[in-house]
Amino acid sequence: MEPKFKSSRAPWSTQPSLKEMANEVGIDFDRFIDGLAANRSDTELAAEFGVNSQVIYRLRDHFEHYGLHSIMGQD
């Protein structure tokens, strides 16, 4: 019988962090997080940052699925 090896999982991801994504589209990360915490709508945040509401939707969706960082298991 051959030994069974568990496949290792890398402790990093190629997925960008939410902060990187916000910076890329010119959105102040801290103000964006404050807006999420205040439960502001995508339309409100889009108007504040001067971007399309679809941009806010994508950032919010990323936050809801991956959190602030997509990196797991860092030392």
Chimera marker file (.cmm) of the C-alpha trace (Angstrom):
<marker_set name="trace">
<marker id="1" x="0.000" y="0.000" z="0.000" r="1" g="1" b="0" radius="0.5"/>
<marker id="2" x="1.347" y="3.419" z="-0.959" r="1" g="1" b="0" radius="0.5"/>
<marker id="3" x="1.601" y="6.104" z="1.702" r="1" g="1" b="0" radius="0.5"/>
<marker id="4" x="-1.043" y="8.808" z="1.471" r="1" g="1" b="0" radius="0.5"/>
<marker id="5" x="0.119" y="12.377" z="1.605" r="1" g="1" b="0" radius="0.5"/>
<marker id="6" x="-2.046" y="15.320" z="2.373" r="1" g="1" b="0" radius="0.5"/>
<marker id="7" x="-1.679" y="18.058" z="-0.147" r="1" g="1" b="0" radius="0.5"/>
<marker id="8" x="-0.253" y="21.157" z="1.402" r="1" g="1" b="0" radius="0.5"/>
<marker id="9" x="-2.077" y="24.436" z="1.181" r="1" g="1" b="0" radius="0.5"/>
<marker id="10" x="-0.081" y="27.569" z="0.666" r="1" g="1" b="0" radius="0.5"/>
<marker id="11" x="-0.573" y="30.174" z="3.412" r="1" g="1" b="0" radius="0.5"/>
<marker id="12" x="-1.083" y="32.960" z="0.913" r="1" g="1" b="0" radius="0.5"/>
<marker id="13" x="-3.409" y="33.994" z="-1.829" r="1" g="1" b="0" radius="0.5"/>
<marker id="14" x="-3.003" y="35.774" z="-5.114" r="1" g="1" b="0" radius="0.5"/>
<marker id="15" x="-6.271" y="37.611" z="-4.413" r="1" g="1" b="0" radius="0.5"/>
<marker id="16" x="-5.617" y="41.300" z="-3.683" r="1" g="1" b="0" radius="0.5"/>
<marker id="17" x="-6.622" y="42.736" z="-0.336" r="1" g="1" b="0" radius="0.5"/>
<marker id="18" x="-9.601" y="45.040" z="-0.095" r="1" g="1" b="0" radius="0.5"/>
<marker id="19" x="-7.264" y="47.920" z="0.702" r="1" g="1" b="0" radius="0.5"/>
<marker id="20" x="-5.306" y="47.330" z="-2.504" r="1" g="1" b="0" radius="0.5"/>
<marker id="21" x="-8.518" y="47.180" z="-4.504" r="1" g="1" b="0" radius="0.5"/>
<marker id="22" x="-9.854" y="50.409" z="-2.975" r="1" g="1" b="0" radius="0.5"/>
<marker id="23" x="-6.571" y="52.210" z="-3.582" r="1" g="1" b="0" radius="0.5"/>
<marker id="24" x="-6.546" y="51.032" z="-7.183" r="1" g="1" b="0" radius="0.5"/>
<marker id="25" x="-9.837" y="52.807" z="-7.905" r="1" g="1" b="0" radius="0.5"/>
<marker id="26" x="-8.959" y="55.905" z="-5.870" r="1" g="1" b="0" radius="0.5"/>
<marker id="27" x="-11.162" y="55.234" z="-2.854" r="1" g="1" b="0" radius="0.5"/>
<marker id="28" x="-9.962" y="56.087" z="0.644" r="1" g="1" b="0" radius="0.5"/>
<marker id="29" x="-9.959" y="52.701" z="2.359" r="1" g="1" b="0" radius="0.5"/>
<marker id="30" x="-10.677" y="53.961" z="5.892" r="1" g="1" b="0" radius="0.5"/>
<marker id="31" x="-13.604" y="56.101" z="4.754" r="1" g="1" b="0" radius="0.5"/>
<marker id="32" x="-14.949" y="53.162" z="2.741" r="1" g="1" b="0" radius="0.5"/>
<marker id="33" x="-14.836" y="50.878" z="5.796" r="1" g="1" b="0" radius="0.5"/>
<marker id="34" x="-16.511" y="53.586" z="7.872" r="1" g="1" b="0" radius="0.5"/>
<marker id="35" x="-19.253" y="53.758" z="5.239" r="1" g="1" b="0" radius="0.5"/>
<marker id="36" x="-19.768" y="50.005" z="5.391" r="1" g="1" b="0" radius="0.5"/>
<marker id="37" x="-19.899" y="50.129" z="9.193" r="1" g="1" b="0" radius="0.5"/>
<marker id="38" x="-22.517" y="52.887" z="8.974" r="1" g="1" b="0" radius="0.5"/>
<marker id="39" x="-24.536" y="50.662" z="6.616" r="1" g="1" b="0" radius="0.5"/>
<marker id="40" x="-24.505" y="53.273" z="3.851" r="1" g="1" b="0" radius="0.5"/>
<marker id="41" x="-25.854" y="52.198" z="0.486" r="1" g="1" b="0" radius="0.5"/>
<marker id="42" x="-23.752" y="51.580" z="-2.602" r="1" g="1" b="0" radius="0.5"/>
<marker id="43" x="-25.337" y="54.653" z="-4.196" r="1" g="1" b="0" radius="0.5"/>
<marker id="44" x="-24.441" y="56.871" z="-1.233" r="1" g="1" b="0" radius="0.5"/>
<marker id="45" x="-20.855" y="55.638" z="-1.145" r="1" g="1" b="0" radius="0.5"/>
<marker id="46" x="-20.511" y="55.958" z="-4.926" r="1" g="1" b="0" radius="0.5"/>
<marker id="47" x="-21.641" y="59.594" z="-4.746" r="1" g="1" b="0" radius="0.5"/>
<marker id="48" x="-19.207" y="60.305" z="-1.904" r="1" g="1" b="0" radius="0.5"/>
<marker id="49" x="-16.252" y="58.811" z="-3.752" r="1" g="1" b="0" radius="0.5"/>
<marker id="50" x="-17.223" y="59.930" z="-7.238" r="1" g="1" b="0" radius="0.5"/>
<marker id="51" x="-17.328" y="56.441" z="-8.729" r="1" g="1" b="0" radius="0.5"/>
<marker id="52" x="-19.946" y="54.244" z="-10.330" r="1" g="1" b="0" radius="0.5"/>
<marker id="53" x="-22.109" y="52.343" z="-7.834" r="1" g="1" b="0" radius="0.5"/>
<marker id="54" x="-20.960" y="49.089" z="-9.511" r="1" g="1" b="0" radius="0.5"/>
<marker id="55" x="-17.437" y="49.787" z="-8.184" r="1" g="1" b="0" radius="0.5"/>
<marker id="56" x="-18.800" y="50.046" z="-4.637" r="1" g="1" b="0" radius="0.5"/>
<marker id="57" x="-20.886" y="46.920" z="-5.171" r="1" g="1" b="0" radius="0.5"/>
<marker id="58" x="-17.775" y="44.947" z="-6.194" r="1" g="1" b="0" radius="0.5"/>
<marker id="59" x="-15.763" y="46.210" z="-3.214" r="1" g="1" b="0" radius="0.5"/>
<marker id="60" x="-18.610" y="45.431" z="-0.803" r="1" g="1" b="0" radius="0.5"/>
<marker id="61" x="-19.014" y="41.974" z="-2.340" r="1" g="1" b="0" radius="0.5"/>
<marker id="62" x="-15.293" y="41.303" z="-1.926" r="1" g="1" b="0" radius="0.5"/>
<marker id="63" x="-15.484" y="42.409" z="1.715" r="1" g="1" b="0" radius="0.5"/>
<marker id="64" x="-18.498" y="40.183" z="2.418" r="1" g="1" b="0" radius="0.5"/>
<marker id="65" x="-16.842" y="37.128" z="0.862" r="1" g="1" b="0" radius="0.5"/>
<marker id="66" x="-13.184" y="37.565" z="1.834" r="1" g="1" b="0" radius="0.5"/>
<marker id="67" x="-13.036" y="40.173" z="4.586" r="1" g="1" b="0" radius="0.5"/>
<marker id="68" x="-10.322" y="42.796" z="4.731" r="1" g="1" b="0" radius="0.5"/>
<marker id="69" x="-7.536" y="40.494" z="3.572" r="1" g="1" b="0" radius="0.5"/>
<marker id="70" x="-7.613" y="37.403" z="1.423" r="1" g="1" b="0" radius="0.5"/>
<marker id="71" x="-4.499" y="36.000" z="3.061" r="1" g="1" b="0" radius="0.5"/>
<marker id="72" x="-4.906" y="33.107" z="5.466" r="1" g="1" b="0" radius="0.5"/>
<marker id="73" x="-2.350" y="31.446" z="7.703" r="1" g="1" b="0" radius="0.5"/>
<marker id="74" x="0.423" y="33.986" z="7.699" r="1" g="1" b="0" radius="0.5"/>
<marker id="75" x="3.127" y="33.549" z="10.306" r="1" g="1" b="0" radius="0.5"/>
<link id1="1" id2="2" r="1" g="1" b="0" radius="0.2"/>
<link id1="2" id2="3" r="1" g="1" b="0" radius="0.2"/>
<link id1="3" id2="4" r="1" g="1" b="0" radius="0.2"/>
<link id1="4" id2="5" r="1" g="1" b="0" radius="0.2"/>
<link id1="5" id2="6" r="1" g="1" b="0" radius="0.2"/>
<link id1="6" id2="7" r="1" g="1" b="0" radius="0.2"/>
<link id1="7" id2="8" r="1" g="1" b="0" radius="0.2"/>
<link id1="8" id2="9" r="1" g="1" b="0" radius="0.2"/>
<link id1="9" id2="10" r="1" g="1" b="0" radius="0.2"/>
<link id1="10" id2="11" r="1" g="1" b="0" radius="0.2"/>
<link id1="11" id2="12" r="1" g="1" b="0" radius="0.2"/>
<link id1="12" id2="13" r="1" g="1" b="0" radius="0.2"/>
<link id1="13" id2="14" r="1" g="1" b="0" radius="0.2"/>
<link id1="14" id2="15" r="1" g="1" b="0" radius="0.2"/>
<link id1="15" id2="16" r="1" g="1" b="0" radius="0.2"/>
<link id1="16" id2="17" r="1" g="1" b="0" radius="0.2"/>
<link id1="17" id2="18" r="1" g="1" b="0" radius="0.2"/>
<link id1="18" id2="19" r="1" g="1" b="0" radius="0.2"/>
<link id1="19" id2="20" r="1" g="1" b="0" radius="0.2"/>
<link id1="20" id2="21" r="1" g="1" b="0" radius="0.2"/>
<link id1="21" id2="22" r="1" g="1" b="0" radius="0.2"/>
<link id1="22" id2="23" r="1" g="1" b="0" radius="0.2"/>
<link id1="23" id2="24" r="1" g="1" b="0" radius="0.2"/>
<link id1="24" id2="25" r="1" g="1" b="0" radius="0.2"/>
<link id1="25" id2="26" r="1" g="1" b="0" radius="0.2"/>
<link id1="26" id2="27" r="1" g="1" b="0" radius="0.2"/>
<link id1="27" id2="28" r="1" g="1" b="0" radius="0.2"/>
<link id1="28" id2="29" r="1" g="1" b="0" radius="0.2"/>
<link id1="29" id2="30" r="1" g="1" b="0" radius="0.2"/>
<link id1="30" id2="31" r="1" g="1" b="0" radius="0.2"/>
<link id1="31" id2="32" r="1" g="1" b="0" radius="0.2"/>
<link id1="32" id2="33" r="1" g="1" b="0" radius="0.2"/>
<link id1="33" id2="34" r="1" g="1" b="0" radius="0.2"/>
<link id1="34" id2="35" r="1" g="1" b="0" radius="0.2"/>
<link id1="35" id2="36" r="1" g="1" b="0" radius="0.2"/>
<link id1="36" id2="37" r="1" g="1" b="0" radius="0.2"/>
<link id1="37" id2="38" r="1" g="1" b="0" radius="0.2"/>
<link id1="38" id2="39" r="1" g="1" b="0" radius="0.2"/>
<link id1="39" id2="40" r="1" g="1" b="0" radius="0.2"/>
<link id1="40" id2="41" r="1" g="1" b="0" radius="0.2"/>
<link id1="41" id2="42" r="1" g="1" b="0" radius="0.2"/>
<link id1="42" id2="43" r="1" g="1" b="0" radius="0.2"/>
<link id1="43" id2="44" r="1" g="1" b="0" radius="0.2"/>
<link id1="44" id2="45" r="1" g="1" b="0" radius="0.2"/>
<link id1="45" id2="46" r="1" g="1" b="0" radius="0.2"/>
<link id1="46" id2="47" r="1" g="1" b="0" radius="0.2"/>
<link id1="47" id2="48" r="1" g="1" b="0" radius="0.2"/>
<link id1="48" id2="49" r="1" g="1" b="0" radius="0.2"/>
<link id1="49" id2="50" r="1" g="1" b="0" radius="0.2"/>
<link id1="50" id2="51" r="1" g="1" b="0" radius="0.2"/>
<link id1="51" id2="52" r="1" g="1" b="0" radius="0.2"/>
<link id1="52" id2="53" r="1" g="1" b="0" radius="0.2"/>
<link id1="53" id2="54" r="1" g="1" b="0" radius="0.2"/>
<link id1="54" id2="55" r="1" g="1" b="0" radius="0.2"/>
<link id1="55" id2="56" r="1" g="1" b="0" radius="0.2"/>
<link id1="56" id2="57" r="1" g="1" b="0" radius="0.2"/>
<link id1="57" id2="58" r="1" g="1" b="0" radius="0.2"/>
<link id1="58" id2="59" r="1" g="1" b="0" radius="0.2"/>
<link id1="59" id2="60" r="1" g="1" b="0" radius="0.2"/>
<link id1="60" id2="61" r="1" g="1" b="0" radius="0.2"/>
<link id1="61" id2="62" r="1" g="1" b="0" radius="0.2"/>
<link id1="62" id2="63" r="1" g="1" b="0" radius="0.2"/>
<link id1="63" id2="64" r="1" g="1" b="0" radius="0.2"/>
<link id1="64" id2="65" r="1" g="1" b="0" radius="0.2"/>
<link id1="65" id2="66" r="1" g="1" b="0" radius="0.2"/>
<link id1="66" id2="67" r="1" g="1" b="0" radius="0.2"/>
<link id1="67" id2="68" r="1" g="1" b="0" radius="0.2"/>
<link id1="68" id2="69" r="1" g="1" b="0" radius="0.2"/>
<link id1="69" id2="70" r="1" g="1" b="0" radius="0.2"/>
<link id1="70" id2="71" r="1" g="1" b="0" radius="0.2"/>
<link id1="71" id2="72" r="1" g="1" b="0" radius="0.2"/>
<link id1="72" id2="73" r="1" g="1" b="0" radius="0.2"/>
<link id1="73" id2="74" r="1" g="1" b="0" radius="0.2"/>
<link id1="74" id2="75" r="1" g="1" b="0" radius="0.2"/>
</marker_set>
